[in-house]
């Protein structure tokens, strides 16, 4: 499974660090982090996303990350099904809001997010890297 996730991550951003069994194990052990996978009838993993749930004073939130569908499987509704499943999970877990960011160049992804009900939020994103 880690190899399939790594293959999908390369399509999302080639510069991401390699994904391995150790990291998969940490995700699996984290009670508020969920890795959703889409697979074909022959068990080939063709899409994924991750959902992290967290609590802050202003409420319970969910954050969607790493949304990617294999280039050969795009256009078949896989991304939409993954996002809708993530929303269902977040709602079931008591999240009041679900947040995500998306690269400005990913216009097809933006259309997907808007189609399922996300709205652009007027804020600035800041990042600090170690």
Secondary structure, 3 states (H helix, E strand, C coil): CHHHHHHHHHHHCCCCCCCCHHHHHHHHHCCCEEEEEEECCCCCEEEEEEEEEEEECCEEEEEEEEEEECHHHCCCCHHHHHHHHHHHHHHHCCCCEEEECCCCCCHHHHHHHHHCCCCCCCCCCCCCCC
